Amino acid sequence: MDNRIDTTLMPPSRMLAATHEVQNQPLPLEDYNSFRQDRALQEGVIRNGAGWAEAGLEAFGALTGRADIIELGFQANENPPVLYTHDRHGHRVDLVKFHPAYHQLMRTSLENGLHSSPWTDPRPGAHVARAAKVYLLSQVEAAHQCPVTMTFAAVPALRHQPDLARDWLPKITARAYDPRNVPDGQKQAVTIGMAMTEKQGGSDVRANTTRAHPLGAGGPGQPYELVGHKYFVSAPMCDAFLVLAQAPGGLSCFLLPRWRPDGEKNPLQIQRLKRKMGNVANASSETELRGALAWMVGAEGRGVATIIEMVAMTRFDCMIGSAAGMRQAVSQALHHCHHRSAFGAPLDRQPLMQNVLADLALEAEAALALTLRIGRALDTTADEGERLLARLGTAVGKYWICKRAPNHAYEAMECIGGSGVMEDCIMPRLFRESPVNAIWEGSGNVQCLDVLRAQAKEPRVLDAYLAELARAAGADARYDRFLARLKDDLADRDGLEYRARDLVDRLALALQAALLLQDSPAAVADAFCAGRLDRGDGANYGTLPRGIDAPALIERARPRL
C-alpha cells in the first residue's frame, strides 16, 4: 500500500508550519523626531525664552528618536558596569569598565553640551534649552545623566574657589568625552562626581566623620589629606569629586581628584559597586579615603553652604529626569493604545482608556511646564523675584514631580499590558528608574523641610512664589478657591512641619495650574483644574470627571511615526 503524500496538493502555509500571522501589534516607537512630536515641549521652549534653540532641538530630537540611539539605552542597561580594583599585576587601579553603548551616550551628552552649555554660552533661555536636551536624551537612557548632571552642577560650587576654578573649569566645560583612567593633566575634558553620604548620617551630612588634615597652613584652596569612608559615591569613574569632610574648623567642601599631580594614584579606593534596582547603567560605589589628597573649596566650616549650590542644580535635573520619564512612559502608552484594538475598537477610542491616557498626558505636561518655568527662573536670577522663585520652586518641584513619577510609570505599563512587563520593552526600565530621583539629592521629607527652611531664613521666597501664583488669579474659579485655601493654611503657623507634605503638595499643584491656565490650551487647563484642584491629587489615574475633552489631550500628546 502506498502511504506517500502528494505534497503538491498541500497549501504553502501547511508546508511552512505557519500557525498565525502577527496582527494587531504596534510598530516600535522609533525613527521619529522626539522634539517635533512633543507639542508641549515645543511650546514650553518658546514660552520660556529659548526659541532661539529650536533648530538645534529639532536636530537633537531627530537624533534621540533614532532606532540605533534608542538601542544604546537597552545595551547600556543589559551590560552594567564592572569594577576592577587591581590590574593583573596586582596594582591598585580602581577602574570601572562600561559597555561601549554607555560611552556613546556619554559622548553624545557631553559633545552636545548637556553638562556645560549655560556656563559656556550664558544667555536668556540657556538653562531652558539645556533642560530640553536633557529631557530628550533622558528618555533614551536616564542613568548616564548622573555624571553629566554632577559635572554640570559642580561649576557654581567650584566658583567659590577662583584658583581651582581657573585650572579645572576649562576641562569641566569642554565639549568632549575622555573616559580613560589617567591623570587629569593628560586630558582635555573631565567629569566631576560627588561624595557626601556616609553610613551614620545619610542626608544628615553634618554627622559625617571623614577627617581632613591640612598639609600646611590650611584654608581655602589649600591641600589636605582626607581619611574616611563614603557610603555612596556617585559615578566613581569621574576624574574628581566634590567631597564633604571635617576640617579643624568644621565641615568643609573639598575637590578630590582620582590622581595626584605627580601622576600617582590618589588613595580613593573603591570597595564595591552598589547593586541598585534602577539606574543600572550608572555606577555608584562605596569608597575608602586613605589619606586622599584634596583641596578645600570655599571657606573652612562652610562646606554645606558651598556644596548646596551644586545640590540645587542636581535637584533641578531630578525634575527634568522625572518629567522625561513621564513623557517617555505616556508616549509608549499612547502609541500602543492608538495601534492596538480590543473588543472591537482601538484602545484609545474607548472611553475608560481615554480617561486613563488623558490623565497620564495631563500629568506629564504639567510636570514639564513646572520644570521649564524653574529653568527660566534659573536663567534670570539677576532678577530678585526670579531668584527667590527658583529657590523655593526647585524644592517644591523636585519633591512633587519626582514623587509622582513611579505611579505614572506603573499606570502607563498597565495600559500596554503584559508586553509592557517584558524586559525587551522600555517600560520595566522606566519603572525601576522612577523612584531614584525622589530619593537621590534629598528625599521627599528633606525637600519639604527645605521649603520650610527657606521660608524661615528668607520669608520673601514665599512672597515671590505667591506673586507667581497671582498671575493666574481670575482665570478659573476652581483655581481661585484652591489658592485662597492654600494661603489660609500657609498663614497658619501651627504644626508646620507635621503638615509640610500637604502644603508642598498644594504649592506644586497651584503652580502647575497657574502655568497651564496662562499658557496651555483650554482643554489642558480645564482638565487640570477639574482633575487636580477639585478632585484632589490622591485619586488614581483615570478618574477625570465628566466634561473633560480627553480626546484632545490624547491627540495633543500622542507621538507620530
Backbone torsions as a table, in degrees:
resi	resn	phi	psi	omega
1	MET	NA	131.5	-177.5
2	ASP	-88.6	111.0	-179.4
3	ASN	-97.4	8.1	-179.5
4	ARG	-67.1	147.0	-179.4
5	ILE	-103.6	133.6	177.5
6	ASP	-78.8	98.5	-175.9
7	THR	-67.9	-16.1	179.2
8	THR	-67.3	-16.6	-179.6
9	LEU	-92.8	-6.0	-176.5
10	MET	-86.3	140.8	177.0
11	PRO	-68.0	148.7	-179.4
12	PRO	-56.1	-37.1	-178.5
13	SER	-62.6	-34.6	178.8
14	ARG	-68.4	-39.7	-178.8
15	MET	-66.2	-31.9	-179.3
16	LEU	-88.6	-2.8	-178.9
17	ALA	58.4	34.7	179.3
18	ALA	-75.1	129.0	179.4
19	THR	-98.2	-24.6	-178.4
20	HIS	-169.0	166.6	173.3
21	GLU	-110.2	133.5	-179.2
22	VAL	-68.6	120.1	179.6
23	GLN	-136.3	165.1	172.4
24	ASN	59.0	33.7	176.1
25	GLN	-124.7	132.8	-179.7
26	PRO	-73.0	153.2	169.3
27	LEU	-69.7	155.5	177.1
28	PRO	-60.2	146.4	176.4
29	LEU	-81.1	88.5	-178.0
30	GLU	-157.0	166.7	-175.3
31	ASP	56.5	52.8	175.3
32	TYR	-140.4	168.4	179.5
33	ASN	-96.9	107.2	-173.4
34	SER	-71.2	-17.8	173.6
35	PHE	-83.5	-46.2	-177.9
36	ARG	-64.5	-28.5	-178.3
37	GLN	-93.1	15.0	179.5
38	ASP	-124.8	90.2	-174.8
39	ARG	-65.9	-37.3	179.5
40	ALA	-62.9	-39.0	178.7
41	LEU	-67.9	-45.6	179.8
42	GLN	-58.1	-48.0	-178.9
43	GLU	-66.3	-39.1	-178.7
44	GLY	-66.5	-37.0	178.5
45	VAL	-62.6	-45.0	179.6
46	ILE	-67.2	-46.0	-175.9
47	ARG	-61.5	-31.6	-175.4
48	ASN	-101.8	21.7	167.0
49	GLY	91.2	13.0	-178.8
50	ALA	-116.6	28.5	178.0
51	GLY	-57.2	-29.0	179.1
52	TRP	-62.4	-17.7	-175.7
53	ALA	-93.8	2.8	-173.4
54	GLU	-56.6	-46.3	-177.0
55	ALA	-62.4	-43.2	178.3
56	GLY	-65.4	-37.7	178.8
57	LEU	-70.7	-32.9	175.5
58	GLU	-62.3	-44.9	178.0
59	ALA	-66.0	-39.1	-179.8
60	PHE	-69.0	-34.7	175.9
61	GLY	-64.5	-36.4	175.8
62	ALA	-65.5	-39.0	179.2
63	LEU	-65.8	-49.8	-174.2
64	THR	-73.5	-12.1	175.5
65	GLY	-94.5	-3.4	-178.5
66	ARG	-70.2	145.1	-178.4
67	ALA	-61.4	-40.3	-176.9
68	ASP	-70.0	-31.7	176.9
69	ILE	-73.2	-41.5	176.7
70	ILE	-59.9	-38.2	179.6
71	GLU	-63.2	-29.5	178.2
72	LEU	-58.6	-37.3	179.0
73	GLY	-62.5	-40.8	177.9
74	PHE	-66.5	-44.6	-178.0
75	GLN	-64.2	-41.4	-178.3
76	ALA	-65.1	-31.4	-179.6
77	ASN	-87.1	-25.5	176.1
78	GLU	-78.4	-15.3	-178.9
79	ASN	-128.7	76.9	-174.5
80	PRO	-68.2	164.8	-178.4
81	PRO	-64.6	154.0	-178.9
82	VAL	-128.4	135.7	-179.2
83	LEU	-93.3	132.1	170.6
84	TYR	-120.0	105.2	-178.2
85	THR	-74.2	-31.9	-177.4
86	HIS	-133.6	154.6	172.5
87	ASP	-84.2	-179.8	-173.6
88	ARG	-68.4	-13.0	178.7
89	HIS	-97.1	1.0	177.6
90	GLY	93.4	5.3	178.1
91	HIS	-80.4	140.9	178.9
92	ARG	-71.0	122.6	-179.7
93	VAL	-121.8	-27.1	-179.2
94	ASP	47.8	55.9	-175.1
95	LEU	-104.2	129.0	173.6
96	VAL	-106.4	121.1	-178.7
97	LYS	-101.0	139.2	-178.1
98	PHE	-122.2	157.7	174.2
99	HIS	-67.2	148.5	178.8
100	PRO	-55.0	-29.1	179.2
101	ALA	-62.8	-39.2	178.0
102	TYR	-62.4	-45.5	-179.8
103	HIS	-62.8	-36.4	179.4
104	GLN	-67.9	-37.8	176.4
105	LEU	-65.2	-43.4	177.0
106	MET	-60.8	-44.0	-179.8
107	ARG	-62.3	-40.9	178.6
108	THR	-61.2	-44.8	-180.0
109	SER	-62.9	-49.0	-174.3
110	LEU	-72.9	-38.0	179.1
111	GLU	-68.8	-22.5	177.3
112	ASN	-96.8	8.5	171.9
113	GLY	76.1	21.0	-179.9
114	LEU	-67.9	-13.5	-179.7
115	HIS	-101.8	-3.2	-168.1
116	SER	-154.2	-13.7	-166.4
117	SER	-57.3	-39.0	178.2
118	PRO	-67.4	-22.0	179.2
119	TRP	-84.8	-37.3	-177.8
120	THR	-86.2	-23.7	-180.0
121	ASP	-136.3	64.9	-177.2
122	PRO	-70.5	127.2	177.2
123	ARG	-165.4	166.9	177.7
124	PRO	-55.8	129.8	179.7
125	GLY	89.0	1.4	-175.3
126	ALA	-64.4	-45.2	178.8
127	HIS	-67.3	-34.3	178.9
128	VAL	-67.2	-44.8	179.8
129	ALA	-62.9	-42.5	177.4
130	ARG	-63.8	-43.4	179.6
131	ALA	-58.3	-38.4	179.4
132	ALA	-64.0	-39.8	177.9
133	LYS	-68.0	-43.0	177.0
134	VAL	-60.6	-40.3	178.7
135	TYR	-60.3	-41.8	-178.7
136	LEU	-72.3	-44.1	-176.9
137	LEU	-77.1	-29.0	176.7
138	SER	-63.7	-26.3	176.9
139	GLN	-69.6	-23.7	175.1
140	VAL	-79.6	-48.4	-178.7
141	GLU	-161.3	120.8	-172.4
142	ALA	-90.2	-30.8	-168.9
143	ALA	-65.3	-38.2	-176.9
144	HIS	-68.2	-13.6	179.1
145	GLN	-71.3	-13.6	179.5
146	CYS	-59.4	-56.1	177.3
147	PRO	-66.5	-29.6	176.6
148	VAL	-63.2	-45.9	179.4
149	THR	-61.3	-46.9	-176.4
150	MET	-68.1	-35.4	175.4
151	THR	-62.5	-44.3	176.8
152	PHE	-61.1	-46.3	-172.8
153	ALA	-75.7	-17.4	-178.6
154	ALA	-69.2	-22.7	-172.8
155	VAL	-60.5	-50.6	-179.7
156	PRO	-60.2	-36.1	179.5
157	ALA	-68.3	-43.8	-178.1
158	LEU	-66.5	-26.0	178.8
159	ARG	-65.1	-13.0	174.1
160	HIS	-70.3	-14.7	-179.2
161	GLN	-127.6	87.3	-170.9
162	PRO	-56.3	-35.5	-178.4
163	ASP	-68.2	-41.1	175.4
164	LEU	-68.4	-40.6	179.5
165	ALA	-60.0	-40.0	-179.9
166	ARG	-59.2	-39.0	-176.6
167	ASP	-82.5	-33.8	-170.7
168	TRP	-99.1	-35.1	-172.0
169	LEU	-61.8	-36.8	177.3
170	PRO	-58.2	-37.0	179.2
171	LYS	-80.0	-32.8	178.4
172	ILE	-65.2	-39.1	-175.0
173	THR	-93.3	-1.8	-179.6
174	ALA	-63.1	140.2	179.9
175	ARG	-87.2	70.3	180.0
176	ALA	-156.1	164.5	-178.9
177	TYR	-134.5	124.7	-179.9
178	ASP	-131.8	98.0	-175.1
179	PRO	-84.0	5.1	-175.9
180	ARG	-64.0	145.4	176.5
181	ASN	-90.0	71.9	-178.3
182	VAL	-134.5	163.0	179.4
183	PRO	-55.6	146.5	-178.6
184	ASP	-61.8	-23.8	177.3
185	GLY	-64.3	-18.7	179.3
186	GLN	-95.8	7.4	-176.1
187	LYS	-119.3	153.4	172.5
188	GLN	-99.5	-14.1	-179.5
189	ALA	-142.2	138.6	-178.3
190	VAL	-134.6	162.9	173.7
191	THR	-120.7	156.0	-174.8
192	ILE	-123.5	135.8	175.4
193	GLY	-112.2	-169.5	-176.7
194	MET	-140.8	141.3	178.2
195	ALA	-141.4	92.6	179.4
196	MET	-113.9	-40.6	-167.1
197	THR	-73.1	135.9	172.4
198	GLU	-126.7	158.6	-172.6
199	LYS	-56.8	-42.9	-169.9
200	GLN	-78.8	-14.6	-173.5
201	GLY	-120.9	-35.2	-175.1
202	GLY	60.9	-122.5	179.4
203	SER	-66.0	-21.0	179.6
204	ASP	-84.3	77.5	-173.2
205	VAL	-68.1	-17.8	178.3
206	ARG	-69.3	-12.0	175.5
207	ALA	-86.5	2.4	-179.8
208	ASN	-58.9	144.6	-179.6
209	THR	-115.9	-4.2	176.5
210	THR	-57.1	131.7	-174.5
211	ARG	-104.9	143.7	177.6
212	ALA	-117.0	117.8	-177.5
213	HIS	-106.1	118.6	-178.9
214	PRO	-65.7	141.8	177.7
215	LEU	-92.3	-1.2	178.2
216	GLY	-157.7	-133.0	-179.8
217	ALA	-68.3	-25.8	-179.2
218	GLY	79.5	176.4	179.9
219	GLY	111.3	178.6	-177.4
220	PRO	-55.5	133.8	178.3
221	GLY	78.7	-1.6	-175.3
222	GLN	-96.1	157.2	-177.3
223	PRO	-81.0	145.6	176.8
224	TYR	-138.0	162.3	168.2
225	GLU	-112.8	131.8	-175.0
226	LEU	-105.5	135.5	178.5
227	VAL	-130.1	123.4	179.0
228	GLY	163.0	-170.4	-176.6
229	HIS	-128.1	130.3	175.7
230	LYS	-109.9	123.0	-170.7
231	TYR	-83.3	-19.3	-179.0
232	PHE	-147.4	94.2	177.2
233	VAL	-101.9	114.2	-179.0
234	SER	-80.0	133.4	176.6
235	ALA	55.7	65.9	-174.7
236	PRO	-68.6	-5.4	177.6
237	MET	-86.7	-0.6	-179.9
238	CYS	-65.5	163.2	-176.0
239	ASP	-79.9	-23.6	177.9
240	ALA	-157.8	165.4	-174.7
241	PHE	-137.7	144.3	167.1
242	LEU	-89.6	125.3	-169.4
243	VAL	-130.0	144.1	171.9
244	LEU	-102.2	135.4	178.8
245	ALA	-152.0	157.3	-178.7
246	GLN	-85.3	106.0	173.1
247	ALA	-87.0	171.9	177.9
248	PRO	-54.6	-31.1	-178.9
249	GLY	-95.0	11.2	178.1
250	GLY	117.1	-178.9	-176.9
251	LEU	-62.7	124.5	-173.7
252	SER	-132.7	164.4	-179.7
253	CYS	-101.9	141.5	-178.2
254	PHE	-137.0	150.0	169.9
255	LEU	-101.4	119.8	-173.9
256	LEU	-120.7	109.6	179.3
257	PRO	-82.9	159.5	178.2
258	ARG	-74.1	-22.7	-178.7
259	TRP	-126.0	145.7	174.5
260	ARG	-76.8	160.3	179.6
261	PRO	-59.9	-25.9	179.9
262	ASP	-82.5	4.6	178.4
263	GLY	89.8	0.2	177.2
264	GLU	-83.1	150.5	177.7
265	LYS	-66.2	126.3	176.5
266	ASN	-73.1	134.9	-176.3
267	PRO	-74.9	59.4	167.4
268	LEU	-101.2	101.6	-167.2
269	GLN	-109.9	121.0	-179.6
270	ILE	-77.4	122.6	-179.6
271	GLN	-85.4	-42.0	177.9
272	ARG	-166.8	160.7	171.6
273	LEU	-91.5	144.1	178.4
274	LYS	-72.1	143.4	174.8
275	ARG	-100.2	100.6	-171.8
276	LYS	-103.1	151.1	177.2
277	MET	-73.4	-27.4	178.3
278	GLY	-134.6	-175.9	179.2
279	ASN	56.9	38.9	-168.7
280	VAL	-70.9	-36.3	-176.2
281	ALA	-69.0	-21.1	180.0
282	ASN	-95.1	144.5	177.8
283	ALA	-91.9	139.0	169.7
284	SER	-132.5	147.2	-168.3
285	SER	-144.3	165.6	164.3
286	GLU	-103.1	136.7	-170.5
287	THR	-138.1	137.4	172.5
288	GLU	-98.4	133.1	174.4
289	LEU	-104.7	108.7	-173.6
290	ARG	-110.2	66.2	-175.6
291	GLY	79.1	37.4	-177.4
292	ALA	-73.6	133.7	-178.8
293	LEU	-74.5	132.5	179.0
294	ALA	-150.7	162.2	-179.5
295	TRP	-119.3	135.6	-178.5
296	MET	-68.2	135.1	177.8
297	VAL	-111.7	119.0	-179.1
298	GLY	79.6	-171.0	-174.1
299	ALA	-74.8	146.9	176.4
300	GLU	-63.9	137.9	-179.0
301	GLY	80.6	0.4	-179.0
302	ARG	-115.4	35.3	-175.2
303	GLY	-62.8	-43.8	-179.0
304	VAL	-65.2	-45.1	179.8
305	ALA	-61.8	-33.1	-179.9
306	THR	-73.8	-48.4	-173.7
307	ILE	-80.3	-13.7	-178.0
308	ILE	-64.5	-26.4	176.7
309	GLU	-68.2	-33.8	173.2
310	MET	-66.8	-43.5	-178.5
311	VAL	-63.4	-37.8	178.7
312	ALA	-60.3	-40.1	178.9
313	MET	-70.5	-39.7	179.4
314	THR	-68.0	-33.4	176.7
315	ARG	-66.1	-37.8	175.4
316	PHE	-61.5	-41.1	178.6
317	ASP	-68.2	-27.5	172.4
318	CYS	-62.7	-38.9	176.3
319	MET	-61.3	-46.4	180.0
320	ILE	-60.1	-47.0	-175.9
321	GLY	-63.3	-41.6	179.5
322	SER	-70.3	-38.6	175.5
323	ALA	-62.6	-38.8	177.7
324	ALA	-64.8	-41.7	177.4
325	GLY	-60.3	-40.4	177.0
326	MET	-62.9	-42.9	-179.3
327	ARG	-63.4	-43.8	179.9
328	GLN	-65.4	-40.5	-179.1
329	ALA	-63.7	-47.7	-178.2
330	VAL	-71.6	-30.2	175.2
331	SER	-61.7	-44.8	179.1
332	GLN	-63.8	-43.2	-179.4
333	ALA	-65.7	-44.6	179.7
334	LEU	-64.0	-43.1	179.8
335	HIS	-62.7	-46.5	-179.5
336	HIS	-61.4	-48.8	-174.1
337	CYS	-71.9	-20.9	176.0
338	HIS	-74.7	-34.1	-175.1
339	HIS	-101.5	0.1	-177.4
340	ARG	-113.1	130.5	178.2
341	SER	-110.4	149.2	175.3
342	ALA	-153.9	142.9	178.0
343	PHE	55.5	35.6	170.1
344	GLY	90.1	6.3	-179.5
345	ALA	-156.5	154.2	173.7
346	PRO	-56.8	144.0	-175.8
347	LEU	-59.2	-38.4	-174.8
348	ASP	-79.1	5.5	172.8
349	ARG	-107.8	2.4	-179.3
350	GLN	-94.0	130.7	-167.7
351	PRO	-53.9	-45.8	-176.6
352	LEU	-67.8	-41.5	176.9
353	MET	-66.2	-35.2	176.2
354	GLN	-59.8	-38.7	179.2
355	ASN	-62.4	-44.6	180.0
356	VAL	-65.1	-49.5	-176.9
357	LEU	-63.5	-41.7	179.4
358	ALA	-63.6	-39.2	179.9
359	ASP	-65.9	-41.6	177.5
360	LEU	-64.5	-42.5	178.6
361	ALA	-63.6	-39.4	179.4
362	LEU	-62.3	-44.1	179.4
363	GLU	-61.5	-44.2	-178.2
364	ALA	-65.1	-41.2	-179.3
365	GLU	-68.5	-38.7	178.7
366	ALA	-65.5	-39.1	177.8
367	ALA	-62.9	-42.3	179.5
368	LEU	-66.3	-42.2	-179.2
369	ALA	-59.7	-43.9	179.1
370	LEU	-66.2	-41.6	-179.4
371	THR	-62.0	-49.1	-177.8
372	LEU	-67.9	-30.6	177.0
373	ARG	-66.5	-39.7	176.5
374	ILE	-68.1	-33.9	173.7
375	GLY	-58.9	-42.0	177.8
376	ARG	-64.7	-38.6	177.9
377	ALA	-63.2	-39.3	177.7
378	LEU	-65.6	-29.3	178.6
379	ASP	-73.1	-19.4	-172.5
380	THR	-128.6	39.4	-178.2
381	THR	-68.2	-10.9	172.8
382	ALA	-64.4	-26.7	172.6
383	ASP	-79.8	123.1	-173.9
384	GLU	-61.0	-39.8	179.5
385	GLY	-62.8	-39.5	178.9
386	GLU	-69.8	-37.0	177.2
387	ARG	-61.8	-44.0	-179.9
388	LEU	-67.2	-38.7	177.3
389	LEU	-62.8	-42.0	178.6
390	ALA	-63.3	-38.4	-178.8
391	ARG	-61.0	-50.3	-177.9
392	LEU	-81.4	-38.6	-175.4
393	GLY	-66.4	-29.9	177.5
394	THR	-66.2	-43.8	178.7
395	ALA	-66.3	-43.6	179.0
396	VAL	-62.4	-48.3	-176.7
397	GLY	-68.0	-40.1	179.0
398	LYS	-61.8	-43.7	178.1
399	TYR	-60.9	-53.6	-167.6
400	TRP	-74.4	-50.8	-175.9
401	ILE	-64.0	-44.5	180.0
402	CYS	-67.1	-32.8	179.0
403	LYS	-68.9	-31.7	-176.5
404	ARG	-82.4	-16.1	-171.6
405	ALA	-65.8	-45.4	-174.3
406	PRO	-59.7	-47.0	-179.1
407	ASN	-67.9	-30.9	176.8
408	HIS	-63.8	-45.1	179.0
409	ALA	-62.8	-42.7	179.9
410	TYR	-62.0	-45.4	-176.3
411	GLU	-65.7	-38.3	177.1
412	ALA	-65.1	-38.7	176.8
413	MET	-60.7	-40.5	179.8
414	GLU	-65.9	-32.9	176.5
415	CYS	-60.3	-35.7	-178.8
416	ILE	-80.1	-28.9	177.6
417	GLY	87.4	-151.7	-174.7
418	GLY	-57.5	-36.4	179.6
419	SER	-63.9	-26.6	-179.7
420	GLY	-73.2	-13.5	179.1
421	VAL	-92.1	-12.0	-176.4
422	MET	-76.0	144.0	-175.3
423	GLU	-71.4	-12.7	174.5
424	ASP	-85.8	5.0	171.8
425	CYS	-105.2	151.9	-178.5
426	ILE	-74.3	-17.1	-172.6
427	MET	-60.8	-42.7	177.4
428	PRO	-58.8	-36.9	178.3
429	ARG	-67.0	-42.0	177.6
430	LEU	-61.8	-39.6	-179.5
431	PHE	-66.9	-44.0	179.5
432	ARG	-67.7	-31.6	-179.8
433	GLU	-75.6	-25.5	-167.1
434	SER	-62.3	-32.5	178.7
435	PRO	-79.9	-12.8	-168.8
436	VAL	-61.8	-50.4	-175.6
437	ASN	-66.4	-25.8	177.8
438	ALA	-71.2	-25.7	-176.1
439	ILE	-96.8	-44.0	-177.9
440	TRP	-72.3	153.8	178.7
441	GLU	61.8	30.9	178.2
442	GLY	102.0	114.5	-178.0
443	SER	-67.6	-179.7	-178.2
444	GLY	-58.1	-43.7	179.1
445	ASN	-63.7	-39.3	178.9
446	VAL	-61.7	-40.7	179.8
447	GLN	-66.7	-41.5	179.3
448	CYS	-64.5	-41.3	176.7
449	LEU	-65.7	-32.3	178.0
450	ASP	-67.6	-35.8	175.5
451	VAL	-60.4	-45.4	178.6
452	LEU	-65.4	-40.4	-179.5
453	ARG	-64.0	-42.0	179.9
454	ALA	-62.7	-40.8	179.0
455	GLN	-65.9	-39.0	-178.6
456	ALA	-70.2	-38.3	-176.8
457	LYS	-78.2	-36.8	-175.4
458	GLU	-141.7	81.4	-173.2
459	PRO	-55.0	-22.0	-178.4
460	ARG	-66.5	-16.1	179.6
461	VAL	-63.2	-37.5	178.9
462	LEU	-70.4	-36.6	176.4
463	ASP	-60.6	-43.0	179.8
464	ALA	-65.6	-39.2	179.3
465	TYR	-65.3	-46.1	179.9
466	LEU	-66.0	-32.0	176.2
467	ALA	-63.7	-38.0	176.5
468	GLU	-65.7	-40.0	178.8
469	LEU	-67.1	-32.0	-177.6
470	ALA	-66.6	-19.6	-179.7
471	ARG	-61.6	-26.3	-178.3
472	ALA	-99.7	3.2	-178.8
473	ALA	-59.0	136.9	179.4
474	GLY	87.5	-8.1	-178.2
475	ALA	-78.6	-25.5	-177.0
476	ASP	-157.2	130.3	-176.8
477	ALA	-64.1	-34.8	179.3
478	ARG	-64.8	-39.6	177.4
479	TYR	-65.9	-43.0	-179.6
480	ASP	-60.7	-42.5	178.6
481	ARG	-64.9	-43.3	-179.8
482	PHE	-61.3	-44.6	-179.0
483	LEU	-66.4	-39.4	179.7
484	ALA	-62.8	-43.8	178.4
485	ARG	-64.2	-39.6	179.6
486	LEU	-62.8	-44.3	179.4
487	LYS	-61.6	-41.5	179.0
488	ASP	-61.6	-43.0	-177.7
489	ASP	-72.4	-31.4	175.3
490	LEU	-68.4	-32.1	-179.8
491	ALA	-73.1	-21.7	177.7
492	ASP	-80.6	111.3	-174.3
493	ARG	-91.0	1.8	-176.8
494	ASP	-79.7	128.3	176.1
495	GLY	63.0	36.8	-175.4
496	LEU	-59.5	-43.8	-176.7
497	GLU	-64.6	-40.0	178.7
498	TYR	-63.0	-34.9	-175.9
499	ARG	-94.1	6.2	-167.9
500	ALA	-59.9	-42.5	-177.9
501	ARG	-63.3	-43.3	179.3
502	ASP	-60.1	-43.4	-179.4
503	LEU	-66.4	-42.6	-178.6
504	VAL	-70.0	-36.5	172.5
505	ASP	-51.3	-49.7	-174.3
506	ARG	-75.7	-29.9	172.8
507	LEU	-61.7	-40.4	179.5
508	ALA	-67.9	-48.4	-179.9
509	LEU	-60.3	-39.8	-179.1
510	ALA	-63.7	-42.9	-179.9
511	LEU	-69.0	-40.5	176.5
512	GLN	-60.6	-45.1	179.4
513	ALA	-62.6	-43.4	-179.6
514	ALA	-59.5	-42.7	-178.8
515	LEU	-67.9	-43.6	-179.4
516	LEU	-67.9	-38.1	178.6
517	LEU	-62.9	-35.3	-177.6
518	GLN	-80.4	-32.2	-164.7
519	ASP	-127.6	-16.3	-174.1
520	SER	-97.3	164.3	175.1
521	PRO	-57.3	152.8	-175.4
522	ALA	-57.5	-36.7	-178.5
523	ALA	-62.3	-37.3	-179.4
524	VAL	-70.7	-49.9	-178.3
525	ALA	-63.0	-41.7	179.8
526	ASP	-63.6	-43.2	179.7
527	ALA	-63.6	-38.7	-179.2
528	PHE	-67.2	-46.1	-179.8
529	CYS	-63.5	-40.0	-179.5
530	ALA	-72.9	-39.6	-172.8
531	GLY	-90.7	-18.1	-177.7
532	ARG	-116.3	-40.4	-175.4
533	LEU	-86.4	-42.9	178.3
534	ASP	-79.9	-44.5	-175.5
535	ARG	-73.5	-34.2	-170.6
536	GLY	91.5	150.0	-171.3
537	ASP	-84.8	-1.5	-174.4
538	GLY	-82.3	-11.9	-176.3
539	ALA	-73.2	159.0	175.8
540	ASN	-68.8	159.1	170.9
541	TYR	-63.1	146.2	179.7
542	GLY	91.9	18.8	178.7
543	THR	-119.5	29.0	175.7
544	LEU	-62.5	141.6	-177.7
545	PRO	-71.4	166.1	176.6
546	ARG	-62.6	152.3	178.9
547	GLY	98.6	-10.3	178.0
548	ILE	-76.5	141.1	177.3
549	ASP	-86.4	74.0	-176.9
550	ALA	-59.7	-43.9	179.0
551	PRO	-57.8	-35.7	179.6
552	ALA	-66.0	-40.6	177.9
553	LEU	-64.8	-39.8	-179.4
554	ILE	-66.1	-47.2	-178.7
555	GLU	-66.2	-34.1	178.4
556	ARG	-64.8	-37.8	-173.2
557	ALA	-93.8	-18.0	-171.3
558	ARG	-70.3	125.5	174.9
559	PRO	-75.9	149.6	-178.6
560	ARG	-125.0	133.1	178.2
561	LEU	-75.1	NA	NA
